[in-house]
């Protein structure tokens, strides 16, 4: 089987956030397991300064000739003036390139990219027959449109990404809650929305409150700050389980950016 991984999440601003770390953990884990399959990592050539770092991520896991790049125009951020025609052209160039690799399955590690940078993502714009799986992180903007989608340009970008999301063949939700969101808010078929868990030794947790709560610590887990959707503060946690103490959760520094 030929598995193609679109890993632009390791090239975009997401690379130093939870999405980038999750994407890398999933891709590396898959590469370790899929020894009898052909794994190809596809990258955006317009973000050339990030390619070597991604190659280093897979040193010893994937032959370097299987880390490939496509060419596309720059200046495709959706909010950047007259960039929309370039964005659409870049989406089509990307899909045709990925299609030329003849994947048995394509995995899109992060679809909601390219609002203000040169990342291009889409599903089924021109390569409608390419089997595609996509990671589903959350649908928070659908629930808080007044906060996240008040700008009509951002709303248009988000709706276009939702349209692509619906055209996928398989959805990999990062939690049971996100899986239910996909099924209930988007009407995704239950049998094709799967919950995946990788990198389970290190979590990034967001705590939400219905209103502004400054300086409030969750009494059940001291040191974790409860925040609103408007102000998001994250704490990295390490979870370990021992026979004597059971599940122990401790705060720790974030892993270094790679």
N, C-alpha and C positions, 0 to 999 in steps of 0.2 A: 504494500500500500504506500502511496506517495502522499505525505502529509505536508502541506504548506502552511507556515505560520507567518501571518502579517504581524510583525512586531514593532510597528511604529510607536507603540506605547513606550518603547525603550528609546525613542528618539524625540518624542514630544516633551513638553513641560511635565507630562505625567510621569516621566522616567524617575523623578526624585520623590514621587508621591506613592501612595498605597497602590494605585493602579499599576504603575511601572514595576513595583516590587512583586505584586501578585502575578503579573504577566510573566515576569522572568522566572519565578518559582514554578509556575505551571509549565512553561516551555522547557525548562531544564529537566523537570521531572519526566515530562513526556519523552524528551530525547534520551534519557537514561533507560526508560522502559522499552522504547520502540526500536530495539536493536535489530529486529528482523524487518523493519520498515525503512523507507527513505524519508527522512525529515529534512525539509528545506525551509530556511529562514529568509523571508523576503523583506527588504528594507527600502526606504524612500531615498533615492539618490540625491534629491534636493536638500537633504539634511546630512550632507557628506561628513560634517565634523563629528557626527555621532556614530558613524558606522564602525570605526575601529573598536570603540568601547563595547559594542554589541558583539563583535567578533570575539573579543576577549571573554565575554560572558559564556561563550560556547566552546572555548578552547578545550580540546580533548573530548568533547561530546559530539560535535558535528564536524565533518570535514569542511575546511574553509571554502572549498568550491561549491558547497551547498548553501552558502550565505550569499544571496544575490541581491542586486539592486535594480530598480527601474528608474527611468528618467521622466521628469515631469516639469512643467513650468513652476517658477516661484511666484510669490505674491498672491497665494491662493486663499489666505485667511478670509473667512466669510464676511467679516465686518470691515474689511479693508477696501473701502471705496468701490471701484468698479471691478472687483476681483471675481465676480460670480461666474462670468463666462470662463475664466481661467480655472476656477474651482471645478466646474463641470467637465472641462477638458481633462484636467488632472485625474478626476475620478474615473473617466473612461479609459485613459491611458493606463492607470493602475489596474483596472479590472481586466483589460485585454492582456497586459503583461502576466498577471497571475493566471489567467486562463491558458496562456501559452505554456505554462509549466505543467499543464495537464494534471492537476491534483485530483486525487480520489476524495480528498476533503481539504477545504481551506478553513483555517481558524483565524478570525479577526479578534485580536486581543483587546482592542478598545475602539469602539465605533464612534463614540461621541467626542471626536477630535476635530481640529481644523477651524475652530471659531475665529482665532486670530493668528494662526501660524500656518506653516506650509505642509501640514499633515493632510492627506487626502484619504477619506474612507467612504465607502458606499457598498451596497449589496444589491446585485441584480439590476443595475442600471443598464448594462449592455450584455453582461455575461450571466444571463438568467439561468443557465443550466449548470452552473458551477456549484457543486454541493458546498454549503457554507455553514460553519458553526460560529457563534459569536458569544463572547463573555458578556453577561448582563450584571452590572454592578448595582445600579439602583435606578429608580424612576422618580426621584425626589422632585424634579421640576414639574412633572405632571401633577403632583399633589400640591405644590406651592407655586402655581403659575404667577400669582401676584408678586412674588419675590424674585423668581428666576427668569420669568418670561415676559416681564413688563415691556422690555424693549422689543419692538416688532421685528427687528432684524434678527435678534437672538431667537425669538419665537419661530421665525421662518426656518432658521438653521436647525433648530431642535426638531421641528416637525419633519423636515427632510430626513433627519437621522432616524426618527421613529419609523418613517416609511421604509427606509432601508432595513431597519431592525426587524420589521414584520416579514420581510422577504427572506430571512434566513431559514435554514432547514433544521437547525438545532441550536438551542439556547442553553448556555452553561451559566447558571445563576450562582452567585458566590455565597448565598445563604438560603435557608428555607423561606425567610421573609421575602427576599427578592424574587424567589421563584413564584410565590403567591402573587406578588405585585404584577409580574409578567402575565400570569394567567388571568388575573382579575381585571387589570387595567388595560391590557392590550388584547386580551382574548386569545393568547397563545395556547396551542394544544398541549394539554397536560403531559401527554406521553413523550413530548419532545422538548420539555423544559427540565433539565437535569441540574441537580445541585452538586457543585464541585467544591472540594476543600483541599487546598494545598498550603504548604508552609505553616502547618497548624501549631508550630512551636512559638510563633510570634504573631500577635494580633495587633491591628490598629483599630481602636474602638472610638466611636463618636457617641457621646451621650447627649440626648436632646431634651429640651424642656419646652412647654407650651408658651412660655413668655420669657423675657429677659431675666436671667438669674446670675448676677455678677458675683463672683467669688464664692459660689456655693459648692461645697464638696459633697459628693454622694456619701452619706453616712455608712452605707453598706460596704463601700469600697473606698476607703480614705485615699485622697490624692487624685481622684478622678473628678474632673470638672464637668458639671452639667451645663450644657450650652444650648442655644437656640439654633434653628436652621439658618438664621441670619449671621450668627457668629459661631463658626465651627472651630473647636479646639480638639486636638487629638492627642491621645496618650498611647504610647506603645507598651504592650504588656507581654510578659512571657508566662506561658502556662505550663506547669509541670504537675505531674501526678505521682504521689508516693503512697506506699502502703500505710504509713503512719499518719500522714496529714491529709491524705486525699488530694483534691485539686487545689493547688497553690498558684495564685496569680500575683505577680510582682511587676512593678513598673521598671522600665529599663530605657536606655537611650535608643533612638531609632538606628537601624542598621545603616552603615555608610552607603552613600550614593555610589553607583557603579556606572 
